[in-house]
Amino acid sequence: MIQDIEPHRFDNAFRSTEPQQDDRMMVFAGRTMLVHLLDEAGTFEFPTYGHTEPALPHPAVCVYAFSIDDEKYFVSLGEGGDAPAGLAYVPLETFRMATRKHMGHAAQTGWHLHRWYTRSKHCGACGSEMRHTVEERAMECPVCGNRYYPPISPAVIVAVTDGDKLLMTRYSRGAYRLRALVAGFCEIGETAEQTVAREVLEETGLRVKNIRYYKSQPWGYAGDLLLGYVCDLDGSPEVSLDDAELASAEWVPRDEIVEEDDGASLTREMIARFKNGLL
């Protein structure tokens, strides 16, 4: 998955520090990100602070995000300006399938932080301008003292099985149109396992049993923490579709599944593992 970047080492411990010339910068303009083009084939890497300075908003505010191996990564707050020579903006979706997976993980985490910082300029309680804290990754209101942390939304990805068949879906909303699994956000007052049962019932009319945890994944492109679950059909296999959420939901025999693990998403890993008899 996108966060599995070994042998690289990801360290998200907070540091109160300023960027140096050779530190890596993550500069965003809309849903695009500034990169350093290395060749005509489109190979790129994250630019350094020294290289991106002309594109930074004025006054520039750069916040430490994390390190990968021994390199520090910073997020520029605000919209990036025109790309300097040798740099270019590329769509965020480019990083989802990056061959160098540590770049994909860095991009999604940087985007998560960038969205939060740029949307947390004022206190939600009193409206005062927020300030950065120096001891942890948080925004603090100097008037009423409220502290805000990067929001993380827990959601479940559910592989519903009936013997050698897997329930595969297509979403009715959003840009993603490939086959997927039942998914949904955890609601207040419920466990993740209760979310699994509720979401499957609401979206497909099916009841499930033997709910068991598989694996989790941070998905910074949407600010989510995805929790993978597997469960068995309990009762009738007849689907009653909630077309506000799903465009389709069908039982697919194991030997008819064509999807492969894309190396990025929890959903595709779970589908591939079921296909190969490993889930």
N, C-alpha and C positions, 0 to 999 in steps of 0.2 A: 504494500500500500504506500501511499504518497509519503507517509511519515517514516517509513522503514528505510533509513538512509545509511545504514552501516556500509562501510567502516567509518563513515563520518560521524562526528559526535555533536549532538545538538544540546545546547545548554541555555535554558530560558531564565536562569537566575537573574534577578534585577540588579542593575548597576546604575549608579548616578554618575555619569561620565559624559564628556563631550567627544564628538567625532574627530579623528585625526585624518590626515591627508589620505592614508592608504586603507582606511576602514571602508567597508561596503555600505552603499547607500541604496535605499529603496524609495524611489520617487514615483508618485502616482499622478495620473491625470485622467479623471473619470475611471473607467475600468481598464486602463492601460498602465503599463509599468515601464520605466526607463531602463534600457539595457545598453551594454557596450557591445557593439558588433565586432566580431573577431575576424570574419571572412565573408566573402561574397555568397557562401552557401547558407548564411543565416545563423551560424554559430554565434552564441553570445554568452556573456557573463554579467554579473551585477557590477555596475561601475563603482569607482571609488569616490569618496567624498570630494577629493580634489578635482576629479573630472566632472562632477555634477554641479559644482557650485554655481555656474551660470544659469542652471535650470531651477534652482531652488527659489521658493517664494521669498519675498523681502518684507519684513525681516525673516530670516530663515530660523525655523525651530526644528531641530533634529533630536529625536528621542532614541535612546538605546533600546534595542529590541531583544537581541539574543546573540549568541555566538555559535558558529559552526567550526569545529576544530579550533584553530587559534585565531580565526577572523571574527571581528566584531561587525555586527549589522545594525544600522540605524534606519529609522523611519523618518522621512520628511513629512511634516504636517502641512496641510494646505495643498492646493493644486500645483503641480509642477509646470514650469514654463517651457519655452521652446527648447528642443533637444540640441545640445551642443554638437559640434562636429564629431563624428564617430559614434554617436549615441542615437538611439531611436526608441520610440514608444511601441510596445507590442501588447496585444490583448492579454488579459490575465489568463484566459483559457489556454494560452500557449504553454503555460507552466504546468498545467495539469498532467500533460503527457511528456514532460521534459525527460530526456534520456538520462540526464544527471539529476537523480531524484532529490538530492539535497536542495537543488534550486527550486523545485516544485514546492517542497515543504517550506522553504524560506519565503517564497512568494505568498503562499496562502496565509502563513502566520503574520507576515508583514502587513498584508491587506487587512486581516482581522484587527490588528492594532491600529492601523491607519484610520479605518472607519470609526473605531471607538473613540480615538483621540479627537478626531475632527467633529464628532457628534456630541462631545462632552465638554463644550466650551462654557456652558452655563449650568448652574445648579438647578436641578429639577424641583427643589423645594422652595428656594427663595429667589432664583433668577440671577444671583450674583455670578460674576465671572470666576471660573474655576482656575486652580493653579496645580501644577505638578508637584507631587510630594518627592522628597529626596531619599526616603528610606524604603519605599516599596513602589510597585507599579500601581499607582492609584492617582485619581484626581480628587482634590479637596476644595471644599468651599471655605474661603477665609472668613465668611460672615457667620454661617450657621454650623460649620464644622462637618457637614456631611461628606462622606468619602464614597467614591464610585470606582468600581473595578471593572476590568474588561468583561463584558457579558458573554456567557457561554450557554447556549441553548441545547439541552439534552434531547435527543430524538432517537427513536428506535428504527432499525432496519430488520425486517422480519422474513425469514425463510419459512413459509408454511408448506409442510410436506404431507403427502398422502401416499405412503408406500414409495414407489419409484417415480412419483410425479411431484413437481414443484409448482407452486402458484406464482406465475409471472405476470407483471402488470405493466401498464403504460400510464404515465401521469397525464391528466387532462390540462394541467397548468404548468407554466414555466417553459424554458427552452429545451429541456432534456426530453427527447422523444424515443430513446432506445428502451428496450424492455428492462424492467427493474423489479423490485420487490415491494411489498407493502411497507410503508414508512409513515412516521408521524411523530409529532412532538409530545413530550411528557407534559401532562397537565398538573395543575396544583393539587397537592394532597394524594397523589398516587405513586406507586412504585413503578419502576421500569417494566416489570412483568405485567402489572395491571395495564400499563399503556399498550403493551403488545396485544393483549386480549381485546381491549377496547378498540384499538385502531383496526385490527383485522375484522372485528364484528361490524364496525361503522362503515368501513369501505367496501366490504365484500359480503357481509351477512353470514360469514362463517364463524363457527366456534372452534377454539383450539385447546389443546392440553399439552402436558409435558413440555412446558416452556423452559428453555435452557439457554444460558448465556453463551455466546460464541467469542466475541472480540469487540474492541472499541477502536474508534478512529477520530482524531480531531479533523474537522473540516472547516478551516478558517475562511474559505471563500464565502461561506454563509454564516460564520460564527457559531457553528454547531459542534457538539460532541456526539458522535454517532455510536449507538450501542447495538451491536449485532445479536440477534436472537434466532433460535431455531425452535419450531414447535410442530406438533402433529395435529392433523385435522381431527375434530371431535364431533362426529355426526355427519349430516348430509354434506356432500361436496358441491351442491348446487350454489352457484354464486349469485348474489343479489347486489348488483353494482351501484355504488354511489358515484354517479357520473359527474358530480361536482369536483370530486377528487381524482377519479381514475377514468381514463378513456377505455381501458380494457383490463380484464383479469381472466386468465385462463390457466388450466392445469396442463403442464407440459411434461411429457415423459422424459426421463433422464437422457435416453439415447436420441432425443430430438432437440436437445438444447445445443445451440450453435455458439453461444457466447463464450468467450475465453476471459481469463483474468487479465485485466488491462494494466495491472501493476500500480494502480492509483486508488481505486475506490473499494470500500468495504463491500458494497453491493456486488460488484463484479467478482470479487474474491469468493464470496459466499455462493454465488451462482456456479462458478467454476468448480468449487469444491463439491457441491452437490452433484454436478455433472459427472465428476470423476469418482463418485462414491466415497467421498471423504467427509461428508457432512451429514 
